[in-house]
């Protein structure tokens, strides 16, 4: 295969990949529309907002995972960490002004109360998989 053929083949593959990505997004959106609210209800029944739920759909068991996405108000967090002792601020905060979720979860109630105003929770990645019976 000469160079021109390689470039042509690459362009064809890129176009195919772009088309497939669009089709995949459409399918993922349809799956989300179908299972998101059902999964949220199932998680809520377990007193959870995020995580993995199993949904029965006809003769199939569907595994639905709703990830948690946490963001922090950078200005507010910088100020809040500045009110803590240097040791606590270095332990809980990062230079990017974020708090690791595992540290926030394990933090004492007084620290959590201070930090909560800086914290925003959003839906993260949503995945749906068909479980084999």
C-alpha positions as CSV (number, residue, x, y, z in Angstrom):
1,X,0.0,0.0,0.0
2,X,1.4,3.4,-1.0
3,X,1.3,6.5,1.2
4,X,-1.7,7.9,-0.6
5,X,-3.6,4.7,0.0
6,X,-2.7,4.8,3.7
7,X,-4.0,8.4,4.1
8,X,-7.2,7.5,2.2
9,X,-7.8,4.5,4.3
10,X,-7.1,6.5,7.5
11,X,-9.6,9.1,6.4
12,X,-12.2,6.5,5.6
13,X,-11.7,4.9,9.0
14,X,-11.9,8.2,10.8
15,X,-15.2,9.0,9.1
16,X,-16.5,5.5,10.0
17,X,-15.4,6.0,13.6
18,X,-17.2,9.4,13.8
19,X,-20.4,7.9,12.4
20,X,-20.1,5.0,14.9
21,X,-19.6,7.4,17.8
22,X,-22.7,9.3,16.8
23,X,-24.7,6.1,16.6
24,X,-23.3,4.9,20.0
25,X,-24.2,8.2,21.6
26,X,-27.8,7.9,20.3
27,X,-28.0,4.4,21.8
28,X,-26.5,5.4,25.1
29,X,-29.0,8.3,25.3
30,X,-31.9,5.9,24.7
31,X,-30.6,3.5,27.4
32,X,-30.2,6.4,29.7
33,X,-33.8,7.6,29.0
34,X,-35.0,4.0,29.6
35,X,-33.2,3.1,32.7
36,X,-32.0,6.3,34.5
37,X,-35.2,7.1,36.4
38,X,-35.7,3.4,37.3
39,X,-32.2,3.1,38.6
40,X,-32.5,6.3,40.6
41,X,-35.7,5.0,42.2
42,X,-34.0,1.7,43.0
43,X,-31.0,3.4,44.5
44,X,-33.2,5.8,46.5
45,X,-35.0,2.7,47.9
46,X,-31.6,1.7,49.2
47,X,-31.0,5.2,50.6
48,X,-28.4,5.9,47.9
49,X,-28.1,8.6,45.3
50,X,-25.3,6.9,43.3
51,X,-24.0,3.4,42.8
52,X,-25.1,0.2,41.1
53,X,-28.6,-1.0,40.8
54,X,-30.0,-4.1,39.2
55,X,-33.2,-3.8,37.2
56,X,-35.4,-6.6,35.9
57,X,-36.6,-5.8,32.4
58,X,-38.6,-8.7,30.9
59,X,-36.5,-11.8,31.1
60,X,-33.3,-9.8,31.5
61,X,-31.4,-8.5,34.5
62,X,-29.9,-5.1,33.7
63,X,-27.0,-3.7,35.7
64,X,-27.1,0.1,35.9
65,X,-24.3,2.2,37.4
66,X,-24.6,5.9,38.2
67,X,-21.3,7.4,39.2
68,X,-21.0,10.4,41.5
69,X,-19.3,13.5,40.2
70,X,-18.1,16.0,42.8
71,X,-16.9,19.5,42.0
72,X,-15.8,22.2,44.4
73,X,-16.3,25.9,44.4
74,X,-12.6,26.9,44.1
75,X,-12.8,30.4,45.6
76,X,-15.0,29.3,48.5
77,X,-12.8,26.2,49.2
78,X,-9.6,28.3,49.1
79,X,-11.2,30.6,51.8
80,X,-12.5,27.7,53.8
81,X,-9.3,25.8,53.9
82,X,-7.6,29.1,54.9
83,X,-9.7,29.1,58.1
84,X,-8.5,25.6,59.1
85,X,-5.2,24.8,60.8
86,X,-2.4,24.4,58.3
87,X,-2.2,20.7,59.1
88,X,-5.9,20.1,58.5
89,X,-5.9,22.3,55.3
90,X,-2.9,20.3,53.9
91,X,-4.6,17.0,54.8
92,X,-8.0,17.6,53.3
93,X,-7.2,20.1,50.5
94,X,-5.1,19.8,47.4
95,X,-3.4,22.7,45.6
96,X,-6.2,22.5,43.0
97,X,-8.6,23.3,45.8
98,X,-10.4,20.0,45.9
99,X,-11.1,17.6,48.7
100,X,-10.8,13.9,48.0
101,X,-14.2,12.3,48.4
102,X,-12.9,9.5,50.7
103,X,-11.4,12.1,53.1
104,X,-14.6,14.2,53.0
105,X,-16.6,11.1,53.8
106,X,-14.3,10.2,56.7
107,X,-14.0,13.7,58.0
108,X,-15.5,14.6,61.4
109,X,-18.9,16.3,61.4
110,X,-17.5,19.7,62.2
111,X,-15.1,19.6,59.2
112,X,-17.8,18.3,56.9
113,X,-20.2,21.1,57.9
114,X,-17.5,23.7,57.0
115,X,-16.7,22.1,53.7
116,X,-20.2,21.2,52.5
117,X,-20.9,24.7,51.3
118,X,-18.1,24.4,48.8
119,X,-19.2,21.0,47.5
120,X,-21.4,20.3,44.5
121,X,-22.5,16.8,43.6
122,X,-23.6,15.9,40.0
123,X,-24.3,12.8,38.1
124,X,-21.2,11.2,36.8
125,X,-20.8,8.6,34.1
126,X,-23.9,6.4,33.5
127,X,-23.5,2.8,32.3
128,X,-25.9,0.1,31.6
129,X,-25.0,-3.5,31.0
130,X,-27.1,-6.6,30.3
131,X,-26.4,-9.3,32.9
132,X,-26.4,-12.9,31.7
133,X,-29.0,-15.1,33.5
